[in-house]
Amino acid sequence: MDSYGFHDGNIYNLLESRYFRARHDINHGLQMHSSLIRRLSQENELEGHQGCVNSIAWNSTGSLLISGSDDTRMNIWSYNGRKLLHSIDTGHSANIFCTKFIPETSDELVVSGAGDAEVRLFNLSRLSGIGPDDNAIAPTAVYQCHTRRVKKLAVEVGNPNVVWSASEDGTLRQHDFREGASCPPAGSSPQECRNVLLDLRCGAKRSLPDPPRQTLALKSCDISASRPHLLLVGGSDAFARLYDRRMLPPLTSCRKRMPPPPCVNYFCPMHLSERGRSGLHLTHVTFSPSGDEVLLSYSGEHVYLMNVNHAGGGAMRYASGDASKLMTFNPILNGLELQPPPSVVYKGSLCFKSNVASVLEKCRKLVQIAEKCLEGSNYYEGIEACNEVLDRYGHDIGPAIRHDCLCTRAGLLLKRKWKNDVHMAIRDCYNARRIDSSSFRALYYMSEALSQLGKYKEALEFAVAAQSVVPSNIEIAELIDNLQKNLAAAEAEKTNKANDGPLRSESHSGRALSLSDILYRSEANSDASQDGPTSEREDSDYDEELELDFETSISGDEGREIEPNTLHGSLNLRIHRRGDSTRETSCVNGSCGSPSSSQNDRKPYQPETVIDMKQRFVGHCNVGTDIKQASFLGQRGEYVASGSDDGRWFIWEKQTGRLIKMLLGDEAVVNCVQCHPFDCVVATSGIDNTIKIWSPTASVPSIVTGGSAGPETSNVLEAMESNQHRLSHNREVILPFELLERFRMHEFTEGTLHPLECAQS
């Protein structure tokens, strides 16, 4: 695919463009240019931590890097010298998950958040020594009001007085340094810290149609650099939420649970919005440098790009039920086009419209390449060719080429069968039918897609419609015959289940819970995990509850290969009933209030509209940790990067979703990827105790790069397919047989395995 070129051309094109765009900042375009990204290689390895490095962040000028680790130390590194300046013993009693420089403080104030539910502020000017080994310092402030792990911190550009902390207790708190140096621990009397900006303890949704009922265990948050009043949060469900801080209610205490405040926008890919799957949650959310886009990274899923839509247009919205309507034969959802073509030609590229004829010819050749791949087995290359046509030249091609490309990509996706490929194929078939409602290929592939999802009745409708277009086609006749058989078998199985229902329900009441029942019984499994001693402080949302704390670990120090899909670490299980009728709050039908509230006072829940994806980035694996980041690279955010559970990290072209670089960055897992503010330099960290610094120092460009041990030799497609296999089988958890038996017999009431260092989810 190298011959297709990239949206930013080459260095010569970039320099030449200065003559045509006098106001164009050449430095912004040059920082993360494709020719430089393809030469990225490991330049340095920063040593100084004794545990997994869970957090890295640059200061505003890029002169310093701050990191936080499982060793509970916070390190400050020099960018120019690539050396450790200070190593601070923070006093945290659990893993540090987030660290930040406070803006406009001359980089003297730094803050950390950790698994002990505390946020700690430090003033570096009070360091007792000048070397990394002589840095005794007491925190300037300690905020202990959270009840569960603090997973992310956010700061506002230009604001030196406030930091925001997102916690798995379901609250986002605003800590103002001017109001007090510290706060009392959670549960102390009186506990009147009025710093809760967002109370989402009744904010999580199983699916779009369902009202929020459960605790939204916050995993990530971000504040827009261009519009600081916009706040983005993500956690233990599928929906990222955008809030306008100017529209939020006043700060409150956590004594009484409040209904979740209305948000400006929800973000979620349509195919993830109505599944209600256990374990689906966000590990990272972030704004683009311009603030016009957001990036979402899902556990057990891919990375998705959305438009913020702050101006009221430019993003595709959908409502409850649209995902189901998409799979019915009744065509066209309110005339809506899913995943529309780019609204404008990419700003950093040359003007493709100057030669429309050559563009059309190039697109025809790409479609021909994709059709040949459809006949063979190189589905990935064919999909890349289609992406090139649809995402880069969307405005320059006519409906005929667009229709053929959509249908071809749908067929390729159905044959490749990576996670959610079938849903992407349904999108393409829908858009192809908007161009030609009687398209045989669109109808045929739609039927195949629905058949793969087990929706045989709907698939049969599309197959019959396709047969009416081309009656003599043998393939469609065979497809109809198979669908009729599958539909009959499904109806027979449904009848048998109905007849056996009473008998099965009697036997079910006496059976032991399986491991799957235990691990996935609660939809909000993430907000009951890995809290250790603090988990007992959290109130339950249900009268009958199973609490599961499962902390997995991968040790980078053991020097052994880790078995895939194997969890290591500590596990706490409590099965009990809570029937306290005096609880302050409850969450019913999407509202939080007193248990004695009249049912008549509650209004029917009205599901929100949600902003859909506009690009998907695939190839990495995110199942092992809940701190895995996805980041924009460069001041213009033209590229997207993410860590992976296979020890690699990936870089994609944002516009087309095309993989541009795969790099080996860790022995086990890469979690953090942070681009330097101005230079073509990236810092990464993960399970290893070190931080890797990457710069364009390779002698030749390539799509694959290794670490300090040398070049990466594995095949790119093999690595991506392996990651897809892990994504699709991430619930196949391997645990010791004795532990499984204790689960089955309900004997594991308060046991703990020996915990290792690195916190996972």
N, C-alpha and C positions, 0 to 999 in steps of 0.2 A: 504493500500500500504506500511505500515511500514515494513512488512516482506521482502520486496524486497531489503532492505538495501540501502546504499548510496555509491557513488563512492569512498569516502575516508575511508570506512570501519568504525572501531571503534577506540577508544583510544589505545587499545592493539595492533591493527594492525599498527597504526601510530608509536608507540614506537618500535615495532618489526622491522619496515622497516629501522630503523637506522643502523641495522647490515648489511643490503644489499646495502644501498646507503650511503656511508660514507660522501659524500659531501652534502647530502641533509640537508637543513636548517629546523630543526624540528619546529622552532618558526613560520616560514611562514605557515606551514601546520596546526599548532595547533591554530593559531589566529582565523580563522573562520572554525572550524571543525564542521561537522554536529551534533555531540553530544553536542556541546556547543550552536550552533544556536537554537537547539530545546529546550534549557533551557533559552533562552532570556526572560527577563521580565523587566518591568519598575523599574529601580533602584532609579531614582531621577527625580525631576521636577524643572527646573531652572526658577525662577520668577524674573522679572525685566523689561520687556517690557510692554507697554500699548497699543499694537496693534498686528496685525498678524505678525508672524515672517517669513519673506520671504526668508531669506538667513542665512545659517550657514556654517562655514568652520573651519577646524582644522589648526593649524600651523604645520610646518614640523616635529616637535618633538612630537606633540600630547599633549603638556603641557597646551595649551591655545585653547579656542574656541571663534570665533568671530561671531556675529549675527547682522542682520539688520532687521528693522521692519517698519511697517506702521506709527509708532510714530516718525519716522525720526531720531531715535537714533541708535547708533552703540554700542553694548555691548561687553566687553571682559570678558570671564569667565575662572576661574581656573579649570583645569581638576582634579587635586589632591584634592582640597578643595571643588569642586562642588559649587563654589560661585561666585558672581559677583565681579569683580575687578574694572572695569571702565565702566561708562555709558556716552557716548559722544553725545552731541547735535551737530549733523553734520551740521545743517544749511540748509539741503535740504528742499525744499518746497513741496515735494511729497514723496510717498512711496519709501523706500529703497528696491531694488530688488536684490542687489548683494554686497558682501563684501569679502575682501581677505587680508591676510597677504602678504606683499612683501617679497620674499625670500632673505636670506643672509643679513638681516638688524637687526638681533637680535630681531626680532618681534617688532621693534619700528615703522616701517612704515606700515600703514594700508590704504586701499582704499575702497571707496564706490561708487556705481552707483545707480541712482534713476529715478523715474518717471518724475522728472523735467528736464530730459535730461542732467544732470550734472554728472561729475566724480570728486570726491573730495579726496585729499590725506591728511593724518594726520600723525604727528610725535608724538607718545605716550610719548616720553621723555620730551615733553613740557607741560605735564599735570600739572595743578596748585596744585593738591592735590593727596593724596594717597588713598582716599576712593572713593567708587562709587558715592557718592553724591557731590563731590567737584572736578569736572573734566572739568572746562572751558578750551577750547582749540580752537584756530583758525586753519582753514585748511592751510596746507603748500602750496597747489596748488588747483586751481579750473579750471576744463576744461569744457567749456560751448559750445563747437563747435557742439555737436549733436543737432538735431532738434526734436527728439522724444525720447521716454523713453529708458533708458539704462537698458537692461535686463540681461546682463551677463558680467563678467570680467574674464580675463585669465592672468595668470602670468607664467613665465618660470623658471623652477628649476635652481637655481644658478645665476639668473639675477636680481640684485637689482635695476635696473635703468628703467625698462619699464613695463607698464601695457597695456593690450589690452581691448577695450570696444566694445561690440556688441550692436547695437541699432536698434530700429524699424524704423529708418529713412533709413535703407538699407546700412549703412556703418559700417565697422569695423575699428576702429581707433587705432593707436599706439601712446601712450603718453610716451615720453622719458623725465624723470625727469631732465636730464642734459641740455635740450635745452631751458627750460623756466618754470617758476613757474606756469603760468596760461595762459589762452587764452581768447579772447573776446567772448561775447555771439554770438550765431548764428544770422545772419542777420545784424550784425553791420558792419560798413564800416571803414576801409577795413577789410574783413573777409578772412584772408590768412593763416589759420592754415593748414599747409601742413603735415597732419598726417593721411590721409585716406590710409589705407593699402589695404582694399577691398571695392570697390564701386559696390554694388549690387542693386543699385536703378533701374537698368534694368535687374535684375537677376532672377526673379521668373518665374517659368514655370507652366503652367496649367497641362501639362502632358508631358511625355517623348518625343513624336514626335513634340511638339510645341516649338518654339524658346522662349527664355526668353524675356519678355516684361515689366513685372510689377516690382514694388519695392518688393524686398525680405526683409520683415520686420524680422530682425534677432532676434531670441529668445534665442539662446545659442551658445557658442563657447568653445573650449577646445584646449589645446596645449599638445602634447604627451610628457610624462615625459622621455621616452627612446629615442625619436628622436625629439628634440624640434623644428626642422624646419618644422614639420608637424602641420598643423592647421586645425581644424574641425569646421564647422559652420552649423547651421540649423535654419530654420525660417518658413516663412509663406507659404511654399509649401511642397511637399512630399519628397524632395530630400536633404539629407545631402551632404555636399561638403567637400572634403579633398584638401587642398592647401599645396604646398611646398613654404615656405616663401622665399627660395633662388631663386625661379623662378618667383616671383611676380615683377611687375614694380615698379619703385621708388614711394615713398610716394607723394601724390598729395593733392591739395585742393579740396573742394567740389563745386567749382564754376561751373564746367562743368561736366555733367554726362559722365562717361566713360563706354565703353562696359565691361561686366563682364569678368574678366581674366579667362583663361583656368585653370581648376582644375585637380588634379591628378586622383581623383576618385569621382564618384557619388555613393551614397548609397540609396537604396530604395527597399523594398519588391516588387517583380514583379507585384503582384496583385493590388498594389497601384499606379503604375507608369503611367497608361494610362486611369485612370478614369476621371481625371479633375474635382474632386469633390470640391465644395465650402467648406471652413472651415477646410479642411485637412491640418494640419501643425504640425511641430515638436515643442515640448516644451523643450526638453533637448537632448543634444548629449554629449558623453564623450568617452574617450579612456580607454581601459583596462590598468591595471598597467604595463603590458608588452609592451603595444602599438601595439599589433598584432590584436586587435579586437576593434570594436566600438559598442556602445549601443545607440539606438535611441528610444525615447519615443514620441508617437504621441498623439495629442488631438483627442478624439473620436476614438481612436485605441488602439493597444496593444504596448508592448515593443518588439523590435527586435534586434537581435545580428548579426553582420556581421564581416567578415574577412577584415583586412585592405588591404591585398594583395600587400604590399609594394615591395615584391620581385618578383612580376610578376606571382605568382601562388598561388594556395590554396583557391581561392575564385571563386564562380560561377558568371560569367558575362552574361548579356543579353542585347539585343538591342531593338530598337523600333519595335513593331509589334510582338515580341516573345510572349507576353502575349496573344495576339489574336490567334497566331499560335498554342499555347498550347491547345486551345479549338477546333481545327479543327481535322478532322479525319486523315489527313496526318500525319503519325507518326514521332516522334523523331526530336527534334530541334538540328540539327548539332551534334547529338550524345551526347547532353548535359544531365547531370543528375542534377535534381533540388534537393537542400538540400542533398548533399552527406553525406555518413557516416563519422564519425570522422576519421581524417587523421592518428591519432596515438592513442594508448591506453593512457588514461589520466595519466599524469606524476605522480600525487600524489596517484594513486591507486596501489593496488597489481597487480601482473602480472596475468591477467585472462587466458592468453594463456597457462599457465602451465597445465591446465586441460580442454582441449577443449571439451571433451565428456560431462563433467558436465555442462559446459556452454551451449552446445547445448540442453541438456535435460532441463535446466532451461528455455531457450528461448521457447522451445516447450510448456512447461507448461504455460508460460506467454501468448503465442498465444492462447492456449485453454481457458484461463481465459477471454481474450479479446473476443473470439468468443461466449462464454456464455453471456457476457455483451451485445453483439450485439443482441442476442435473447431476452434479458430482457430489462431493462431500465436504468441500471447503466452505461451510456455511458462514463462518466468521468473516472471511474476506468479502463474501457477497453482501453481508449486512453492512459492512464498513463502506462498500461502494454505494449502497443505497443511502446510507446516512450522509455521504458526501453530496449526493444529488439533492436530497430533500432538505437538509439543514443548512447547506452552504449556498445553494443556488435556487432556493425556494421561490424567489420572485422572478427568476429569469427563465423558468421552464413553463411550458404550457400544460393544460390539463391532461393531455394524452400521455406525455412522459411521466407526469406526476402519478397518474393512475397506474401505469405499468410498474413504476418503481414501488408504489405502495403495495401492490399485489405481490410483486416479487419478494419484497422484504417480509411480508406476512408469511409466505411459503417457507422462506429461509428460517424465520424464527420458529415456526412450527416443527421444522426438522432439527434445529439445533437443540431445543428443549432445555435451555438454561432457565434459571428461576425467573418466573413471571414473563418469559418469552411469549407464552400463549396469550397473556393479557395485552402485550404490545402488538401481537398479531391482530387481535380483535380491534384495537384502535385503528390499525392500518386498513383493515377491511371496512370499517365504518367510514373512514375518510374516502376510501376508494368508491364506496357506494354513493357518497355524496356527489361524486363526479359522474358516475354512471350507475344508476340504481338497478339496472339489469345486467351488471357485470358478472359474467359466469365465474371468473377467477375469484372475485371478492366474495360471492355467495358460497362457492365451494370451500375456500379457505376458512370462511366464517363457520361453516358447518364442521370442518375438521377441528377448529379451535374449541368449539363448544363440546364436541365429542371428547376431546382430551380433558375437559373440565368435568365430564360426567353429566352434562346437561343434554341428554339425548333427545328430549322432546323438542327443545329449541333448535338443536342441530338438525333434526329431521325437517323442520320447517324450511331452513335455509337450503338443505339438500334438495328438497322437492322443488323449490324455486329455481335452483341451479339447473335441475333436470328439465324444467320447462323452457329454459333458455337454449340448452343443447341436449335434446332428447336422446340422441344416439351415443352419448358419451358413456363408455363402459365403466370408467372409474366412479362416476357419480352413481351409477346403478348399483355397483358393489357397496359404495358407502351407504346408500339408502337401505340396502338389505342388512348390513351390519348394524346400522342404527336401530332398525326395527327389532332385530334380535336382542340388542342390548336394552332397548326400552321394555320389551316383553319380560326380559329377565329381571329388570329393576322393579317392574310392577309385581312380579311373582314374589320377589324377595320382600317387598313392602307388605304384601298380603300375609306372608308367613310371619313376619314380625308382628303384625297386628293380631294374628291368632295366638301367637306365643307370648303376647305382652303380659297378661296377668301372671303367667308362670315365671317369666323372667324377672318381673318386678319383685316377686316373693323371694326368689333366690338372691337377687341383688342386694337386698337389705342385710343379708348375713355374710356377704363376701368381704374379704379383706381388700383394703385399698391397694391398687397397683402403684408401682413407682410413677407411672404416667399420671395417675390420679393425684398423687401427692405433689408432684412437681408442677403440674399445670392446672390444679383445681381452682386456684385464684387467678383471675385475669390480671390483677395488679401484682404479679409475682415479683416484680422488680422492687416494689416499695416495701417488701418484707424481707429483703435479702441483705446479708452481710453486715448487720448492724452490731453484732456482739452484745456488749452490756447495754448499749443505748436502746436496743429494740424493745426492752421491757417498759420503756417510758412512753411508747406510742399507744394511743387509744385505738381501739378497733372500730371499724365501720359496721361490723356485723355481730349479731348475737352469738352465732356459732362460727368459730374461726379456726383455721389451721395456719399456724405461723411456721415459716420455713426460712431459716438463715443458712444459705449455702455459699461459702466463700471458696472459690477455686483459685488455684495458684499454679503458676509455671515458674520454676526457678531457673534463672539463667546461669546460676553458679554451678549446677550439678554436672554440666558437661555431658548430658545424655540426651538422646533423641526422645522427644515427647510423643507418646502415642496419640494419634488423632482421636478426637471425640472422647477423650478421657479427662475427667475432672479430678483435681487434687485439691485438698485443703480441709477446711473445717465445715461442719454441718451441725446446726442446732434445729431441732424440731420440737414443737409444742402443739399437741392436739388437745383442745379444751373448749369449753363452752363459756361464753360471756353473756350473762343475762342481766346485767346491771341496768335496771330501768331508770336509774338516776343520772345516766350519762347526759352531759350538757347538750349534745347535738346529735343529729342523725341526718343522713342524706337519703332522701326518698324522692323519686320522680324528678330528679335533677335539681332539687332545692335543699338547702340546709337550714335547719331550724329546730325548734323544740319538738320532742317526740309527741307532745300533746297538741300540736298544730292541727287544725281542722283540715280534713281531706278536701273539703269544699273550697278552701282558700287557695288551693294549688291550681295553677293554670296548666293546661295540657302543654307538654314540652314541644317546642318548635325547633327542629333541627336546623343548624346553621348551613349556609352555603360555604363551600371550601374552594380554595385555589388549587388547581391541578398542576401536575408536573409539566415542564416543557423540555426537560432533557434527563436522561438516565445514564449513569456511569457504572459500568460493570467490569468485573475481572478480579476484584479484591475479595477478601473474606472477612466478615465482621460478625463473629459469633462468640468469641472468647472473652471479650472485655467490654465494659460499659463506659469506657472513657475514650473510645476510639474517635479520632477527629477526621473531619473532611474540611479542607481549607482551600481558599482562593489563593493563587500565586500571582505575585506582582501587583503593582499599584493600580493596574486596570483590571485585574482579576480575569485574565483571558484563559487561564488554565486552572484546573481543579486537581487536587491531590488528596490522597487518603492512605492511611496505614492499613495493614492487613495482618491476619493471623498466621500467614505463612512466612513471616519475617521480612516480607517485601513492602515497598510502598509504591504507589501507582500515580502517574500523572496523565490526565486526559485533556484534550482540547475541549474547552467549554462549549464552543459553538456546535460541534458535531458529535461530541461524546466519544471521539476517537482516542484510543490509547496511544500516547506518544512516547511514554517512558515507563519502564519497570525497573526498580532498583532493589537490591538486597541490602536491608538496613539493620537486621537484628537476627539473633540466633533463633528467636521464637516468634515474637509479635512486635510490630510497630504500631504504637498508639498515637503519638503526637507528631504532627508535621506543621512547622511554622516557617513561613517565608520571611526573609530579612526585609525591612521596610523599603530599602532602596537598591540593594545590590542583588545580583543573581546568585543568591546564597540561600540554602534551606537547611534548617536544623530539624533533626528527627530524634525521637527517643521511644523507648518501649520497655520490654522485659529486661533487656540488658541494663547494666549499671552505668553505661556510658551514653553520651550524647554524640551523635554523628553530625558533622558539618559537611555539606555538599556544595560544590561549586563547579563551573564548567571548565574543568581542567583536563578532561579526556582528550587524547590526541585525535581521535576520530569520532564522529557522531554514531550513535547506535540507539536501538530501542531498549536494550537490556544492559544493565550495569551491575557489577558485583560490589562487594564491600572491600575491606582492607585485605582480605584473603586473595583477591584477584577477580577476574571477570566472572560474571554469572553465565553458566553454560546451558542452563535448562531452557527448553523450548517455551516461548511465550504462551502459545496456545495451550500447551499441556499444563502450565502453571495456572492459567485462568480456568481451565476446565476442572482442575483439581479443587480450586476454590469454590467453584459452582457446586461441585458434589458435596463439599462440606456445608455450604449454605443450605442445600436441600435436605441434608440429613443431620442438622444441628440438634435435633431432639433425641438422637440416639446416644444417650448418655451411658457411659460405662462406669459402674460402681462396683466395689467389692461384693462378693456373694453374701458374706456375713451381714453386711449393711443392708442389702436388699431383703434378707430374711427378717431383720429387725424392723424394717419398714413394714413388711407384710404382716407381721405379728403385732404391730403397733407398740413395740417395746421401746422404740427409740424416742424417749420423752424429753431428755435433756442431756444429750451426749455431744461430745466434741472430739473430732479428730485433731491430730496435731496440725496447727495452721502453718502454712508456709508464708513467704513474705509478700508475694505480689497479689493484690486484690483484683479479682475478676468478678464477672457476673454470670 
